[in-house]
Amino acid sequence: FFSQCLERAMKFAFDEFHLWYQLALSMVACGKSAYAVSVLKECAKLRPADPTVPLLAAKVCIGSLHWLEEGEHFAKMVIDLGEDAGESLAKGYLALGLTYSLQATDAILKGTRDELNKKALQTLERARDLAPEDHQIILYLSLQLALVRQISDAIDYLQEALQLCKDDMNSLHLLALLFSAQKHYQHALDVTNMAVVEYPESFSLLFTKVKLEWIHKGPEEALVTCRRMLQMWQMVYNVSQHSGSEKGSSATETPAIKKHNGLHLTLPDAHDTDSGSQRASSLAASRLEQAMSEVTVQSSTMKQGPVQLWTTLEQIWLQAAELFMEQQHLKEAGFCIQEAASLFPTSHAVLYMRGRFAEMKGNLEEAKQLYDEALTVNPAGVEIMNSLGLVLSRLGRRELAQKVLRDAIRVQTTSHIAWNSLGEVLQAQGKNEAAIECFLTALDLESTSPVVPFTVIPREL
């Protein structure tokens, strides 16, 4: 409402910086990011010596829009002000370093990626020189070192950041990932548990906790956390629906909202295969099916909240499916995949998990088709390429399998799983020397590989 009032006022706001800037801030607040950037460009023309304007524009470009070239341009505007930028100069270098780092993650060619990673590291070091007490700059310097697998250096910097700000969520999360890269899983789990106590609603932390528990304690323990995540999601969803209804939703919408609030999302119970426990398992599954059908029937009403909320629910179901598959509980896994598919039937994550499910049941052609579909939706999906490569190899199409796996490595040179799979395919072709080289590379990369990629730490101003 505020941004609409300001928009109407703009016809009288010729060269009035304050009104232009308030309009930009209101646009950022209500999620109209692209519009906000165009307004901030006008603000920058009105006050070219004010570093806060291009900094805010860089923040929006790097964050919600992922306009990295634009973000780089705005960051350089701050840096070009030199000493006139004052305290904002360090933030300008931080913004530039983050754009280089994100561009490196997106880069396809290894040479380009290496060059951008180097520039990111140099720029972030410059930011730290200018603001040695800024914990955020030191955190991102540590993250950049982690991304290029300089683990011990990354931990040294991260300790500095934690001394400056002991309870920063991203710093704690990164510390857990660095410990997991060093294979100190219990330390990583201790840090994650401590962070979850401080930030109980962080799904990102909880997903990392699930992976750590799976590796260190087994899938049964990880499923307990998945159940907790479903309860947490339910709570967050109820809060978002209440706040939505308070914003003046119509009388016709209210009954639907009340109906959703009665939902209780739970995972099916996996039991032994004797008849009694099968019955208990199927009862749990049918209860969940009934609850979820209420959601599925009214999916249009359901998805009133932010999309991120629904993609999180999809990820929880798929994570649970993966854990059930690990335990060979195919019925429960299939059920969880079905629930994820009811939310986003054509998402690459759902198609990929359906492919893995088909592969587990021995339906290789169906699995290949599903992986192909998933890859069409997400052409840079390294996990998808890896699974597709292995299925093609099992189907006897080893030349094509090799090409797919080489593509996976080109997209993500640090994927030890893709290197190992390529080694297996080359070995099956009798190319033993090349296979050994791939296995050695995989071993080397695996020794510094975290349980989830370092890129889960958000890089934003």
KAKANOR-V80538 format. One record per run of one state. SS is the DSSP state (helix for helix, strand for strand, loop for the rest). FROM is the first residue (numbers start at 1). LEN is the number of residues. If there is no record, write none. Layout:
BEGIN
{{SS:FROM:LEN} {SS:FROM:LEN}}
END
This chain:
BEGIN
{{loop:1:1} {helix:2:11} {loop:13:4} {helix:17:13} {loop:30:3} {helix:33:14} {loop:47:4} {helix:51:15} {loop:66:2} {helix:68:13} {loop:81:1} {helix:82:4} {loop:86:2} {helix:88:19} {loop:107:3} {helix:110:21} {loop:131:4} {helix:135:13} {loop:148:3} {helix:151:14} {loop:165:4} {helix:169:13} {loop:182:3} {helix:185:14} {loop:199:4} {helix:203:15} {loop:218:1} {helix:219:28} {loop:247:4} {helix:251:11} {loop:262:13} {helix:275:23} {loop:298:1} {helix:299:4} {loop:303:4} {helix:307:20} {loop:327:3} {helix:330:14} {loop:344:4} {helix:348:13} {loop:361:3} {helix:364:14} {loop:378:4} {helix:382:13} {loop:395:3} {helix:398:14} {loop:412:4} {helix:416:13} {loop:429:3} {helix:432:15} {loop:447:7} {helix:454:3} {loop:457:5}}
END
